[in-house]
Amino acid sequence: MTGKLTLFYQSHSPYARKVLVSAHELGMLDRLDVVHHETSPTNRNDAVFAQNPLGKVPVLLTPEAGALFDSVVICDYLDRLAGEGSLIPREGTARYQALRLQALAQGLCDAGIAVRWETERRPEALRYRPLAAGQTSKLLEAYDYLEAQAELDGPVTVGQIGLATALAWLSFRRLPDFRERAPRVANWYDRFNQRPSMRATPYEGETQD
Ligand SMILES: N[C@@H](CCC(=O)N[C@@H](CS)C(=O)NCC(=O)O)C(=O)O
């Protein structure tokens, strides 16, 4: 297949950046038309809803499978299209390590977004502190888990990309820092962050609720 693929992207979305970094790592950047879209559950984007009933980015418009979402599915699609299964190992323990790490990275972003609702995005009178505290504890537990258990060396996987783009986003949004709590992870992140795929895709912009 040689046609272009359209990616509904957002320059401050960790999920969208995971997709773009994956495309970069797979050498597929020239296959993508990247179109920026602002999204928020309080600020409807009709063009995004037309492709994804959840109204979220990223979305990838493909010729044969229609509009694909979410980022997990899109990364799988790109990895298969590239043909080598390099970001998502096809078999064995390596496959499940990569997928588990991706799941953890998704959870970091989900929890981070939830914290931001309770600390910044929701009107002040509606913020609920116990929820912010509960979501923050997920971030901290995840940092401890990563520091103690994550296998971060070896070939680049979708799990590593997800983690790096999640950690970068948590820093970008000044959410609880991982550096002191997880110095081994921070060390890995600093090295990963130097990859051309990361350097080419910095976060910018504010959420428009
Ligand atoms: N699980 C989804 C999450 C996507 C997501 O939450 N995207 C945010 C941008 S960071 C969004 O579009 N939010 C709009 C909304 O929640 O309505 C994925 O991995 O792609």
The ligand as a Gaussian input file, in Angstrom:
#p B3LYP/6-31G(d) Opt

LIG

0 1
 N       -7.217000       5.946000      24.924000
 C       -7.087000       7.014000      23.981000
 C       -7.053000       8.339000      24.697000
 C       -7.160000       9.520000      23.726000
 C       -7.410000      10.822000      24.451000
 O       -7.867000      10.858000      25.621000
 N       -7.117000      11.924000      23.771000
 C       -7.374000      13.232000      24.335000
 C       -6.273000      14.192000      23.942000
 S       -4.879000      13.932000      24.999000
 C       -8.673000      13.741000      23.775000
 O       -8.826000      13.816000      22.565000
 N       -9.600000      14.135000      24.671000
 C      -10.871000      14.683000      24.290000
 C      -12.001000      14.140000      25.154000
 O      -11.726000      13.496000      26.176000
 O      -13.131000      14.376000      24.793000
 C       -5.831000       6.793000      23.123000
 O       -4.946000       6.061000      23.563000
 O       -5.767000       7.300000      22.000000

